[in-house]
C-alpha cells in the first residue's frame, strides 16, 4: 500500500508541475501577444505641443497666447514674399513622403545640413553631371545644399 501511495504522490506531483509550466507558458504567451498587438502610442511633436499647451494651462496663459500668435503672424508675412530666382533655377516641391536630407555635397557620405519636410518648396539651382543629385536652396532662405535627385517635382508657375 505504501508503494502505491508513493507512486501516486509522484504522479500527482509530476502532473501538477506540468500543469504549472503549461499555465505559465500560456500566460506569458498571452501577455506578449497582447503587448505586441496593440498600436504604439502616437508621438507628440514640438509643433503640436505649442498648439495644445494653452488648452492645458490656466485661463491667464490662454488669454496671452493670441497676442503672441498675432505678433508672430504679422512678422512672418513679409518673409513669405518669394525671393527672385537665379538664372536657370526653378521652384519645386518635395514629393518623397519621409522628406529629404539636405547635404553639403552631392554624396551619401556628405555631412547632413538638416531636413526638408514632405511638400516643402525648394528652388532647384543646378544638377550634378550624372543627374543623380540636385543643388537646392530652401524657399525664403539662403540655406543651400544637395538632395538626391528624383524626389521633387517641378512647380509650374
N, C-alpha and C positions, 0 to 999 in steps of 0.2 A: 504494500500500500504506500509505503514511504517512497518507493521508486516512482510510482505513478504520480505522486504529489510533486516530486522534484521535476519530473518531465513536464507536467502541466504548468508549473511555475515558469520553467524555462520557455515554453512555447508562448505562454501569455506575455511574458516579458519581451520576447522577440517580436511578437505581433504588435505590441504597444510601441516598441522602438521604431518599427517600420511605419506605423501609423503617424507617429510624431514627425518622422523625417518627411513623409509624403505631405502631411499637413503644412509643415514649414516651407517645403518647396513650392507647394501650390500657393500659399500666402505670399511668398516672395515673388513668384511669377505674376500674380495678380497685381501686386503693388507696382512692380516695374512696368507692366503693361499699361496700367492706368497713368503712371507718371510720364511715360514716353508717348502716350497717345493724345495728350492734351496739347493745345496750341500754346506756344510760348507767350509770355506777357509782351504786349505791344510796347516797343521802345518809345520814349518821350524825348523829342529833340529840343534843343535850346529855343528854337523859334516858337514851339508850342508852349513851352514853359512861360515865356514872356507874355503870350496872349492869354493864358489861363491864370496867371498869378494874381491879377486884381480880383477875380471872382473868389479866390480862396482867401484873400486878405480881408481886412475890415473895410467899412464904408469910406473912411477917410482916405485910404490909399487908392480906392477905386475912383474917388472924385478927382484926385490929382492926375490920374493916368490919362484922361482925354487931352489935357493940356499938353503933356509931353508928346502924345501922338500927333497933335496938331502942329507942334513946332517941328517935329521930325518930318512930317509930310510937307510942310511949307519949305523946309530947307532942302528936301530931296527933289523938288520939282525942277529947279534949274539944272541939276545934274542929269536929268533924263533926256536932255536935248542931245541927239546923236552927234558925235564928232564927225568931221568930214573924212571921207575915205581917202586912203593913199592911192596913187595911180595903180591900176590893175587889181585892186583889192575889191572884195565883195562881202556882203553880210551873209551869215549862215546861222543855223540853229543846230544844237546837239540833238541827235536822234538816237544815241546809244542810251538805253534805259537806265544803266547804272551810272551815267555821267562819264567824264573823261579826266585823265590825269594830264596836267599841264607840265611839260618837261622843259629843261633849259637847253636841250639839244635834241636833234632827231635820232634818238636811240632809246632802246628799252633800258639800257644801263645808265641813262642820264638821271640827274637829280630831279626830284619832283618839286615843282613850284607851288602846287596846290591842285585843286579840282575844279572842274566846270560841271555844274549840275545838268541833268536832263532838261531839254527845252530851252536852255540858256542861249542867248545870242552872242556870237563872236564875229569878228572881222577877220577873214582869211587874207593874209598878207602875201604868202608865197607857198609853193610846194617844193618838196625835195626833188632832185633829178629823177629818182625812181618812182615818184608819186606815192610813196608809202607814208610820208609824213607831211603835215601842213603846219606852217607857222601862223599863229593866230594872235590877235590882240583881243582882250576882253572888251566887250561893249561898254562904253562910258568909262574906260580905264586906260592907263598907259601900260598895264602889265602885258608882256608878250611872252609867248612860249610855243612849244611844239606839241602837237597832238597826233595820234595815229590816224592816218587818212581813212576815209570811207565811213566815218562816224558822224558826219554832219551833212546837212542838206542846205543847198543854196536858197536864200530868201529872195523871191522876185519882188522888186520894189516898183 
